[in-house]
Amino acid sequence: MEVYQNLGGNSGVYAFLFDDNSITVEFSKGGMYLYNYSQPGSDHVEQMKSLALSGSGLNSYIGRHVRDNYAAKLK
């Protein structure tokens, strides 16, 4: 996994990993979730990938647009 840059300094995201059709997000307070093209959908996943690479806005995006709409809780 790649450590999230957290440019804003207050993100709940610790790290992420993605492939062609999914992103896995690990949160700093615990929990790791898989989001994919099936759930919550390709538009959300691609936006999350972009935010992950930019190091800003991923936690907020998940909270506003995705919430509990994940494909799997991994831990």
Backbone atoms as SQL, in Angstrom:
CREATE TABLE atoms (id INTEGER PRIMARY KEY, chain TEXT, resi INTEGER, resn TEXT, atom TEXT, x REAL, y REAL, z REAL);
INSERT INTO atoms VALUES
  (1, 'A', 1, 'MET', 'N', 0.842, -1.175, 0.000),
  (2, 'A', 1, 'MET', 'CA', 0.000, 0.000, 0.000),
  (3, 'A', 1, 'MET', 'C', 0.889, 1.241, 0.000),
  (4, 'A', 2, 'GLU', 'N', 0.336, 2.300, -0.525),
  (5, 'A', 2, 'GLU', 'CA', 1.040, 3.577, -0.571),
  (6, 'A', 2, 'GLU', 'C', 0.475, 4.487, 0.515),
  (7, 'A', 3, 'VAL', 'N', 1.346, 5.075, 1.306),
  (8, 'A', 3, 'VAL', 'CA', 0.905, 5.979, 2.367),
  (9, 'A', 3, 'VAL', 'C', 0.325, 7.239, 1.719),
  (10, 'A', 4, 'TYR', 'N', -0.848, 7.610, 2.187),
  (11, 'A', 4, 'TYR', 'CA', -1.553, 8.791, 1.695),
  (12, 'A', 4, 'TYR', 'C', -0.805, 10.046, 2.130),
  (13, 'A', 5, 'GLN', 'N', -0.601, 10.985, 1.216),
  (14, 'A', 5, 'GLN', 'CA', 0.178, 12.186, 1.519),
  (15, 'A', 5, 'GLN', 'C', -0.466, 13.094, 2.558),
  (16, 'A', 6, 'ASN', 'N', -1.781, 13.151, 2.620),
  (17, 'A', 6, 'ASN', 'CA', -2.495, 13.939, 3.614),
  (18, 'A', 6, 'ASN', 'C', -2.009, 15.390, 3.640),
  (19, 'A', 7, 'LEU', 'N', -2.077, 16.032, 2.508),
  (20, 'A', 7, 'LEU', 'CA', -1.585, 17.398, 2.388),
  (21, 'A', 7, 'LEU', 'C', -2.348, 18.390, 3.259),
  (22, 'A', 8, 'GLY', 'N', -3.605, 18.097, 3.568),
  (23, 'A', 8, 'GLY', 'CA', -4.392, 18.972, 4.436),
  (24, 'A', 8, 'GLY', 'C', -4.067, 18.788, 5.910),
  (25, 'A', 9, 'GLY', 'N', -3.426, 17.676, 6.243),
  (26, 'A', 9, 'GLY', 'CA', -2.985, 17.432, 7.598),
  (27, 'A', 9, 'GLY', 'C', -4.008, 16.866, 8.556),
  (28, 'A', 10, 'ASN', 'N', -5.236, 16.637, 8.106),
  (29, 'A', 10, 'ASN', 'CA', -6.259, 16.153, 9.038),
  (30, 'A', 10, 'ASN', 'C', -7.107, 15.020, 8.457),
  (31, 'A', 11, 'SER', 'N', -6.571, 14.269, 7.534),
  (32, 'A', 11, 'SER', 'CA', -7.335, 13.201, 6.889),
  (33, 'A', 11, 'SER', 'C', -7.404, 11.960, 7.767),
  (34, 'A', 12, 'GLY', 'N', -8.480, 11.233, 7.633),
  (35, 'A', 12, 'GLY', 'CA', -8.619, 9.947, 8.294),
  (36, 'A', 12, 'GLY', 'C', -8.056, 8.805, 7.472),
  (37, 'A', 13, 'VAL', 'N', -7.572, 9.097, 6.269),
  (38, 'A', 13, 'VAL', 'CA', -6.999, 8.073, 5.393),
  (39, 'A', 13, 'VAL', 'C', -5.522, 7.905, 5.717),
  (40, 'A', 14, 'TYR', 'N', -5.098, 6.663, 5.876),
  (41, 'A', 14, 'TYR', 'CA', -3.685, 6.365, 6.130),
  (42, 'A', 14, 'TYR', 'C', -2.963, 5.916, 4.861),
  (43, 'A', 15, 'ALA', 'N', -3.573, 5.005, 4.097),
  (44, 'A', 15, 'ALA', 'CA', -2.898, 4.447, 2.925),
  (45, 'A', 15, 'ALA', 'C', -3.939, 3.974, 1.910),
  (46, 'A', 16, 'PHE', 'N', -3.465, 3.708, 0.697),
  (47, 'A', 16, 'PHE', 'CA', -4.355, 3.237, -0.360),
  (48, 'A', 16, 'PHE', 'C', -3.580, 2.341, -1.318),
  (49, 'A', 17, 'LEU', 'N', -4.328, 1.574, -2.065),
  (50, 'A', 17, 'LEU', 'CA', -3.785, 0.701, -3.104),
  (51, 'A', 17, 'LEU', 'C', -4.866, 0.563, -4.155),
  (52, 'A', 18, 'PHE', 'N', -4.500, 0.682, -5.427),
  (53, 'A', 18, 'PHE', 'CA', -5.526, 0.461, -6.436),
  (54, 'A', 18, 'PHE', 'C', -5.000, -0.311, -7.624),
  (55, 'A', 19, 'ASP', 'N', -5.957, -0.889, -8.365),
  (56, 'A', 19, 'ASP', 'CA', -5.671, -1.556, -9.632),
  (57, 'A', 19, 'ASP', 'C', -6.634, -0.990, -10.666),
  (58, 'A', 20, 'ASP', 'N', -6.823, -1.696, -11.750),
  (59, 'A', 20, 'ASP', 'CA', -7.631, -1.164, -12.845),
  (60, 'A', 20, 'ASP', 'C', -9.059, -0.806, -12.454),
  (61, 'A', 21, 'ASN', 'N', -9.695, -1.626, -11.609),
  (62, 'A', 21, 'ASN', 'CA', -11.111, -1.373, -11.327),
  (63, 'A', 21, 'ASN', 'C', -11.474, -1.321, -9.848),
  (64, 'A', 22, 'SER', 'N', -10.485, -1.021, -8.996),
  (65, 'A', 22, 'SER', 'CA', -10.797, -0.913, -7.572),
  (66, 'A', 22, 'SER', 'C', -9.766, -0.066, -6.843),
  (67, 'A', 23, 'ILE', 'N', -10.143, 0.344, -5.645),
  (68, 'A', 23, 'ILE', 'CA', -9.229, 1.025, -4.729),
  (69, 'A', 23, 'ILE', 'C', -9.499, 0.473, -3.336),
  (70, 'A', 24, 'THR', 'N', -8.425, 0.197, -2.619),
  (71, 'A', 24, 'THR', 'CA', -8.501, -0.212, -1.229),
  (72, 'A', 24, 'THR', 'C', -7.993, 0.950, -0.395),
  (73, 'A', 25, 'VAL', 'N', -8.742, 1.303, 0.633),
  (74, 'A', 25, 'VAL', 'CA', -8.384, 2.430, 1.488),
  (75, 'A', 25, 'VAL', 'C', -8.250, 1.933, 2.922),
  (76, 'A', 26, 'GLU', 'N', -7.115, 2.259, 3.534),
  (77, 'A', 26, 'GLU', 'CA', -6.898, 1.959, 4.942),
  (78, 'A', 26, 'GLU', 'C', -7.015, 3.268, 5.726),
  (79, 'A', 27, 'PHE', 'N', -7.820, 3.244, 6.780),
  (80, 'A', 27, 'PHE', 'CA', -8.043, 4.434, 7.581),
  (81, 'A', 27, 'PHE', 'C', -7.137, 4.443, 8.802),
  (82, 'A', 28, 'SER', 'N', -6.745, 5.627, 9.226),
  (83, 'A', 28, 'SER', 'CA', -5.786, 5.757, 10.319),
  (84, 'A', 28, 'SER', 'C', -6.357, 5.284, 11.658),
  (85, 'A', 29, 'LYS', 'N', -7.655, 5.323, 11.839),
  (86, 'A', 29, 'LYS', 'CA', -8.262, 4.852, 13.082),
  (87, 'A', 29, 'LYS', 'C', -8.686, 3.387, 13.002),
  (88, 'A', 30, 'GLY', 'N', -8.251, 2.709, 11.966),
  (89, 'A', 30, 'GLY', 'CA', -8.585, 1.301, 11.800),
  (90, 'A', 30, 'GLY', 'C', -9.592, 1.098, 10.689),
  (91, 'A', 31, 'GLY', 'N', -9.564, -0.059, 10.148),
  (92, 'A', 31, 'GLY', 'CA', -10.466, -0.407, 9.068),
  (93, 'A', 31, 'GLY', 'C', -9.805, -0.269, 7.710),
  (94, 'A', 32, 'MET', 'N', -10.090, -1.242, 6.865),
  (95, 'A', 32, 'MET', 'CA', -9.607, -1.234, 5.489),
  (96, 'A', 32, 'MET', 'C', -10.766, -1.690, 4.611),
  (97, 'A', 33, 'TYR', 'N', -11.044, -0.911, 3.574),
  (98, 'A', 33, 'TYR', 'CA', -12.232, -1.148, 2.748),
  (99, 'A', 33, 'TYR', 'C', -11.867, -1.201, 1.274),
  (100, 'A', 34, 'LEU', 'N', -12.554, -2.083, 0.574),
  (101, 'A', 34, 'LEU', 'CA', -12.412, -2.227, -0.869),
  (102, 'A', 34, 'LEU', 'C', -13.593, -1.550, -1.542),
  (103, 'A', 35, 'TYR', 'N', -13.301, -0.685, -2.485),
  (104, 'A', 35, 'TYR', 'CA', -14.308, -0.032, -3.318),
  (105, 'A', 35, 'TYR', 'C', -14.007, -0.429, -4.753),
  (106, 'A', 36, 'ASN', 'N', -15.020, -0.868, -5.501),
  (107, 'A', 36, 'ASN', 'CA', -14.753, -1.304, -6.871),
  (108, 'A', 36, 'ASN', 'C', -15.821, -0.817, -7.840),
  (109, 'A', 37, 'TYR', 'N', -15.668, -1.226, -9.095),
  (110, 'A', 37, 'TYR', 'CA', -16.584, -0.756, -10.134),
  (111, 'A', 37, 'TYR', 'C', -18.014, -1.227, -9.896),
  (112, 'A', 38, 'SER', 'N', -18.203, -2.321, -9.167),
  (113, 'A', 38, 'SER', 'CA', -19.551, -2.783, -8.859),
  (114, 'A', 38, 'SER', 'C', -20.169, -1.975, -7.731),
  (115, 'A', 39, 'GLN', 'N', -19.358, -1.680, -6.724),
  (116, 'A', 39, 'GLN', 'CA', -19.853, -0.946, -5.566),
  (117, 'A', 39, 'GLN', 'C', -18.730, -0.097, -4.996),
  (118, 'A', 40, 'PRO', 'N', -18.740, 1.160, -5.095),
  (119, 'A', 40, 'PRO', 'CA', -19.844, 2.073, -5.359),
  (120, 'A', 40, 'PRO', 'C', -20.002, 2.474, -6.824),
  (121, 'A', 41, 'GLY', 'N', -19.179, 1.928, -7.719),
  (122, 'A', 41, 'GLY', 'CA', -19.288, 2.248, -9.137),
  (123, 'A', 41, 'GLY', 'C', -18.023, 2.888, -9.679),
  (124, 'A', 42, 'SER', 'N', -17.868, 2.803, -10.980),
  (125, 'A', 42, 'SER', 'CA', -16.629, 3.252, -11.625),
  (126, 'A', 42, 'SER', 'C', -16.381, 4.748, -11.474),
  (127, 'A', 43, 'ASP', 'N', -17.416, 5.566, -11.551),
  (128, 'A', 43, 'ASP', 'CA', -17.215, 7.020, -11.422),
  (129, 'A', 43, 'ASP', 'C', -16.628, 7.366, -10.056),
  (130, 'A', 44, 'HIS', 'N', -17.182, 6.781, -9.007),
  (131, 'A', 44, 'HIS', 'CA', -16.667, 7.047, -7.666),
  (132, 'A', 44, 'HIS', 'C', -15.240, 6.513, -7.509),
  (133, 'A', 45, 'VAL', 'N', -14.998, 5.308, -7.987),
  (134, 'A', 45, 'VAL', 'CA', -13.661, 4.713, -7.853),
  (135, 'A', 45, 'VAL', 'C', -12.622, 5.556, -8.572),
  (136, 'A', 46, 'GLU', 'N', -12.921, 5.993, -9.761),
  (137, 'A', 46, 'GLU', 'CA', -11.943, 6.801, -10.504),
  (138, 'A', 46, 'GLU', 'C', -11.700, 8.153, -9.824),
  (139, 'A', 47, 'GLN', 'N', -12.738, 8.747, -9.258),
  (140, 'A', 47, 'GLN', 'CA', -12.556, 9.992, -8.513),
  (141, 'A', 47, 'GLN', 'C', -11.709, 9.755, -7.274),
  (142, 'A', 48, 'MET', 'N', -11.951, 8.651, -6.585),
  (143, 'A', 48, 'MET', 'CA', -11.177, 8.314, -5.394),
  (144, 'A', 48, 'MET', 'C', -9.711, 8.069, -5.734),
  (145, 'A', 49, 'LYS', 'N', -9.447, 7.428, -6.849),
  (146, 'A', 49, 'LYS', 'CA', -8.058, 7.215, -7.286),
  (147, 'A', 49, 'LYS', 'C', -7.359, 8.543, -7.525),
  (148, 'A', 50, 'SER', 'N', -8.039, 9.440, -8.188),
  (149, 'A', 50, 'SER', 'CA', -7.470, 10.756, -8.480),
  (150, 'A', 50, 'SER', 'C', -7.154, 11.514, -7.191),
  (151, 'A', 51, 'LEU', 'N', -8.083, 11.496, -6.257),
  (152, 'A', 51, 'LEU', 'CA', -7.865, 12.170, -4.978),
  (153, 'A', 51, 'LEU', 'C', -6.749, 11.505, -4.177),
  (154, 'A', 52, 'ALA', 'N', -6.673, 10.189, -4.231),
  (155, 'A', 52, 'ALA', 'CA', -5.606, 9.472, -3.530),
  (156, 'A', 52, 'ALA', 'C', -4.240, 9.898, -4.051),
  (157, 'A', 53, 'LEU', 'N', -4.110, 9.992, -5.354),
  (158, 'A', 53, 'LEU', 'CA', -2.834, 10.396, -5.943),
  (159, 'A', 53, 'LEU', 'C', -2.497, 11.850, -5.647),
  (160, 'A', 54, 'SER', 'N', -3.508, 12.694, -5.542),
  (161, 'A', 54, 'SER', 'CA', -3.256, 14.111, -5.273),
  (162, 'A', 54, 'SER', 'C', -2.913, 14.364, -3.811),
  (163, 'A', 55, 'GLY', 'N', -3.271, 13.431, -2.925),
  (164, 'A', 55, 'GLY', 'CA', -2.961, 13.576, -1.508),
  (165, 'A', 55, 'GLY', 'C', -3.895, 14.486, -0.752),
  (166, 'A', 56, 'SER', 'N', -5.041, 14.789, -1.331),
  (167, 'A', 56, 'SER', 'CA', -5.961, 15.714, -0.685),
  (168, 'A', 56, 'SER', 'C', -7.410, 15.416, -1.078),
  (169, 'A', 57, 'GLY', 'N', -8.307, 15.404, -0.081),
  (170, 'A', 57, 'GLY', 'CA', -9.733, 15.313, -0.354),
  (171, 'A', 57, 'GLY', 'C', -10.345, 13.929, -0.347),
  (172, 'A', 58, 'LEU', 'N', -9.553, 12.884, -0.187),
  (173, 'A', 58, 'LEU', 'CA', -10.103, 11.528, -0.281),
  (174, 'A', 58, 'LEU', 'C', -11.050, 11.221, 0.873),
  (175, 'A', 59, 'ASN', 'N', -10.650, 11.493, 2.088),
  (176, 'A', 59, 'ASN', 'CA', -11.510, 11.209, 3.237),
  (177, 'A', 59, 'ASN', 'C', -12.824, 11.971, 3.141),
  (178, 'A', 60, 'SER', 'N', -12.762, 13.232, 2.768),
  (179, 'A', 60, 'SER', 'CA', -13.974, 14.046, 2.624),
  (180, 'A', 60, 'SER', 'C', -14.881, 13.494, 1.536),
  (181, 'A', 61, 'TYR', 'N', -14.296, 13.088, 0.417),
  (182, 'A', 61, 'TYR', 'CA', -15.085, 12.526, -0.681),
  (183, 'A', 61, 'TYR', 'C', -15.810, 11.260, -0.231),
  (184, 'A', 62, 'ILE', 'N', -15.092, 10.392, 0.456),
  (185, 'A', 62, 'ILE', 'CA', -15.707, 9.154, 0.934),
  (186, 'A', 62, 'ILE', 'C', -16.858, 9.485, 1.879),
  (187, 'A', 63, 'GLY', 'N', -16.647, 10.412, 2.780),
  (188, 'A', 63, 'GLY', 'CA', -17.685, 10.790, 3.734),
  (189, 'A', 63, 'GLY', 'C', -18.911, 11.415, 3.090),
  (190, 'A', 64, 'ARG', 'N', -18.709, 12.188, 2.048),
  (191, 'A', 64, 'ARG', 'CA', -19.833, 12.876, 1.397),
  (192, 'A', 64, 'ARG', 'C', -20.549, 12.031, 0.356),
  (193, 'A', 65, 'HIS', 'N', -19.811, 11.218, -0.396),
  (194, 'A', 65, 'HIS', 'CA', -20.398, 10.566, -1.573),
  (195, 'A', 65, 'HIS', 'C', -20.495, 9.045, -1.504),
  (196, 'A', 66, 'VAL', 'N', -19.669, 8.411, -0.707),
  (197, 'A', 66, 'VAL', 'CA', -19.599, 6.950, -0.729),
  (198, 'A', 66, 'VAL', 'C', -20.120, 6.333, 0.568),
  (199, 'A', 67, 'ARG', 'N', -19.684, 6.888, 1.700),
  (200, 'A', 67, 'ARG', 'CA', -20.080, 6.414, 3.034),
  (201, 'A', 67, 'ARG', 'C', -19.917, 4.902, 3.172),
  (202, 'A', 68, 'ASP', 'N', -20.994, 4.178, 3.392),
  (203, 'A', 68, 'ASP', 'CA', -20.930, 2.722, 3.609),
  (204, 'A', 68, 'ASP', 'C', -21.125, 1.912, 2.342),
  (205, 'A', 69, 'ASN', 'N', -21.053, 2.544, 1.206),
  (206, 'A', 69, 'ASN', 'CA', -21.263, 1.852, -0.067),
  (207, 'A', 69, 'ASN', 'C', -19.938, 1.272, -0.583),
  (208, 'A', 70, 'TYR', 'N', -19.390, 0.320, 0.143),
  (209, 'A', 70, 'TYR', 'CA', -18.131, -0.326, -0.227),
  (210, 'A', 70, 'TYR', 'C', -18.400, -1.768, -0.638),
  (211, 'A', 71, 'ALA', 'N', -17.457, -2.348, -1.360),
  (212, 'A', 71, 'ALA', 'CA', -17.620, -3.721, -1.829),
  (213, 'A', 71, 'ALA', 'C', -17.312, -4.725, -0.734),
  (214, 'A', 72, 'ALA', 'N', -16.312, -4.422, 0.118),
  (215, 'A', 72, 'ALA', 'CA', -15.940, -5.345, 1.185),
  (216, 'A', 72, 'ALA', 'C', -15.172, -4.617, 2.277),
  (217, 'A', 73, 'LYS', 'N', -15.388, -5.057, 3.518),
  (218, 'A', 73, 'LYS', 'CA', -14.572, -4.602, 4.642),
  (219, 'A', 73, 'LYS', 'C', -13.485, -5.644, 4.808),
  (220, 'A', 74, 'LEU', 'N', -12.238, -5.227, 4.672),
  (221, 'A', 74, 'LEU', 'CA', -11.119, -6.170, 4.692),
  (222, 'A', 74, 'LEU', 'C', -10.527, -6.371, 6.079),
  (223, 'A', 75, 'LYS', 'N', -10.648, -5.360, 6.915),
  (224, 'A', 75, 'LYS', 'CA', -10.230, -5.502, 8.335),
  (225, 'A', 75, 'LYS', 'C', -10.780, -4.359, 9.141);
